Amino acid sequence: MNAIFRPTQSVFLQQLYALTKPRVVQLIVFCALIGMVLAVPGWPSGEEIQRGLLACLGIWLAAAAAAVFNCLVEKGIDAKMKRTAWRATAKGDLHNGLVLLFSILLCTIGSALLYVWVNPLTMWLTLATFVGYAVIYTVILKPLTPLNIVIGGASGAMPPVLGWTAMTGQIGPEALLLFLIIFLWTPPHFWALALYRVEEYRKSGLPMLPVTHGSQFTRLQILLYTIVLFAACLMPFVYGMSSWLYLAAAALLSIGFCWYGFRLWCSYSDELARSTFRFSLLHLSLLFTALLLDHYLC
């Protein structure tokens, strides 16, 4: 009896964990961590390290809760798309009430942790981010307008702001610059994905830009966004947040993203769109890593 139950229990836990979108949440927490690091001049004290770790945990729980809620709301859409049809919610393997309870539990624990051990401002901003992504973006914007990812991108750009407020208790202009970078990075990142998944999005009924306005228009928007993003990526140096180390990394990474955008605009292929999507992930990760290294080495 136990031999039969244990594998089933293991699969059940794996299914719940997969609904939290671990890779996406890891990037969210990493961006929040960069906000925390940049908010503290020099090396952090023991108390600041403890607060930062608790903030990372609280933000992770809230982001995971939003991801789970997203999977629940979009289970019908996920079932129609190859890249998401494997999710337990899409396959109907988990009861809706259980998934909803799991999301509420994660959000409640994360919010309580942030309120008690970090500060109320970070908790309220994190909760607003949860509502922005799980409700405003997922429920309202995504099925309504091809600009869903542009408007909804504000929620995805919040992690460094959350990290900044966790350490300072206030929103600084530096945090808003980091917000701007992620906000401008989000559309070309997701539109590259939507280009080579366009038939899946068409089948799902979601009005993604390649579905409503076609490939050529979407590719032009990707190119334009990468150019504007290039300028935004230089702002931390211009504002005095970073030095030449970050500037060199930002310039190289942004030139690379623009080059992908230009090639995609000139001549489309699914493989190039996939490569652009992968590079966009590398771009953001390495850009924020450069900020981290610059903060401690320069």
N, C-alpha and C positions, 0 to 999 in steps of 0.2 A: 504493500500500500504506500509506504513512504518512498520507495524507489520510483513509483509512478508519480507521486505528488511533487517531488523535488524538481524534476525537469520542467514540469508544468509551471511551478512557481517561478522558476528561473526565467522561462520564456515570458511570463506575465510581467516580471520586473523589467526585462529587456524591452518589452513593448512600451511600457510606461516611460522608460528612460529615452527611448528613440523619439517619443512625441515631444520631448523637450528641445529637440534640434540641437544636440550638443555642440556641433562644430560652429553653428551660428552664434550660440550663446558664449562660446569660448572667445570669439572675436569681439563680442559685445563687452565682456568682462575685461579683455585686454585693453580695449579703447578706454574703458572707465579707469583702469589702472594707470594708463598714461596721464589721464587728467589728474589723478591723485599725485603722481610723482611730480608733475610740473607745478602743482600747487604748493609744494613744499620746497623752499630754497635749501639747496645742499642736501645732505643725507638726513633721512627722517629719524626721529627719536623712537625709542621703544614704544611709547604710547601711540605715536602716529602710525607705526607699523601695525600695531594691534587694531587700531581703528580702520586702517586701510584694508586689512584682511577681512574684518567683519563687514565692511562696506562691499567688498568683492563678493562675499557670500550672499549678502542681502540682495545685491543687484542680480547675481546669478539666479537666485530663487525666483525673483520677480520676472526676469527675462524668460526663464524656463516656463513659468506659469502662463505668460503671454503666448509662447510657442504652442503649448498644449491646447490653450483655448482656440488658437488659430487652426490647429488640426481638427478640432471638434467642429468648428463652424464650417470649415471647408472640406469636410469629409466627402461630400458628394462630388465636389470639383476634383479633389485628389484622386478619387476612384477613376476618373476619366483620363488622368495624365500618367504616363508611364513612369516618370521620375518620382511620383508620390503615391502610386497605387498600392505600394507595399505597406504603407502605414496601417497600423492596427485599426485606427478609426475608419479609414477608407475601406478596409476589408470587413468591417463590422465585427471584429474580434473582441472589442471592448465595449461595455455598456456605456451609453452617453452620460448617464448620471455619475458613473464612476470616474470618467475622464473629467467631467466638470468639477467634481469634488476634489480630484487631484490638483487641478489648476487653482482652485480656491485655496486649498491647503498650502500650496507652494507660495502663492501671493501673500497670504496672511502671515506665514512665518517670516518671509522676506521683509515685509513691511514692518512687522513688529521688531525685528532685529535692527532694521535701519532707524526706527523711531527711538528705541531705547538706548542702543549702543553707538549710534553714529550721530544723527541729528534730525529733527523733524523736517527741515527743508528738503534734505535728500530723500526722505521717505515720501513726502508729498510729490516731489518731482518724479520719482520712480513710479509712483502710483499713477500719475498723470501720463507717463510714458506707456504704462501698461494699457490704460484706457485708450490712448492714442493709437496704439498698434492693434490691440485685440478687438476694439470696438469701432473706432472711427475709420481706421484703415481697412481692416478685414471685413467688417460688416457693411460699412457704408460706401467708402471710396472705391475699393477694389472692383466690385461688380458694377459700379456706376459710371466711371470716367477713365479714359486712357491716361489721364494725368494722375492716376492713383498713386503711382510710385513717387511722383514729384512732391505731391502734398503730404502723402503718408511718410515720406522720407524723413520728415522732421522728428518722428519718434525714433527712427533708427539712428539719428545723429545725436541723440541725447547722452549716450554713455560717458563721453569725456566731461560733460557738464555735471553729471551725477558724481563722477569721481572728484571733480574740483570742489563741489559743494560739500562732499563728505569730509574733506580736509580743512576747508576754510569756513564753511557755514554760509557762504554767499556765492553769487554768480559773478565771475570776473570777466573782463573783455577777452582775456586769453582763452577762457573756456568757450566763449562764443566763436572765436576763430577756429577752434577745433571742431565745433558744431558745424560751422560753415563748410569745412573741408569734407566731412562725411555727408552732409546734405547734398553737396554738388557731386560727390562721388557715386551716390546711390543710383541715380537714373541711368548713367551709361553702364554701370555694373549689371543692373537687372535687365535693361533693354538688350544687352548682348546675349543674355540667356534667353530672353523672349524671342529673339530672332531665330535661333536654331530650334526652339520649341514652339514655333508659331502655330503649327497644326494642332498641337496639343491644347494650346490656349484657345484656339478657334473652336475646337471640339468642346472645351469646358464652358464656353460662353463668356469668358472674361474679356473685357474690352481692352486688352493690352495694346500698346501703340502699334506694333507690327500688324496686328489684326485689323485695327480701325483705320490706320493711315498708310500701311504698306511698308515694305522693307527699305526702300530708298529714303523715304522721309525719316524713318527711325534711325537709319545709319547716319544721316546728316545731323540729327539731334545728338547722337553719340559723339560725333566729331566736335560739335560746338560745345558740348558740355565738358569734354576733355580739355579744351582750350581754356574755358573759364575756370575749370578746376586747377589747371596749371597756375594761373594767377593767384588763386586762393591758397595753394600750397606754398607759395612764396611769402605769404603774409606773416607767419610766425617769425621769419627772419627780419622782415621789414619792421615789425612791431617791437623787435628786441627780445623775443622769447627764446631765440636760438641763435646759433653762430654758423660759421661757414661749413661745418660738418653736415648739419642738417640741410643747409642750402644746396650743397653739392648733391646729396642724396635726393632731395625733393626735385631738383632740376632734372636729374637723370631719369628718375622714375616717371615724372610727368611727361618728359619727352617721349619715353617709351609708350605711355598710355595714348598720347596724341598720335604717335606713329601707328599704333594699332587702329585707332579711330579713323585715321586717314586711309589706311589700307582697306579697312572695312567699307568705307564710303566709296572708294574707287572700284573695288572688285569684291563682291560678296561670295562667301562660301560658308557652309555650316562649320567646317573645321576652323576657319579663321574666327568666326563668332565664338566658338568654344575657347579658342586660344585667348581671345580678348577678354572673355569672362574670367578665365583662370588668371590672366595677368592683372585684372582689376583687383582680385583678392590679394595677389602678391604686392601690388602697388600700395594698398592701404596698410597692410601688415608691416612692410618694410619702411614705409613713411613714418609710422608711429614708433617703430623700433629705432629709427634714426633720431627722432625727438628724444627718446629715452637715453640713447647713448650720448647725444649732444648735451643733455642736461647734466650728466655726471662726468663727462670727459673734457668738456670745454668750459 
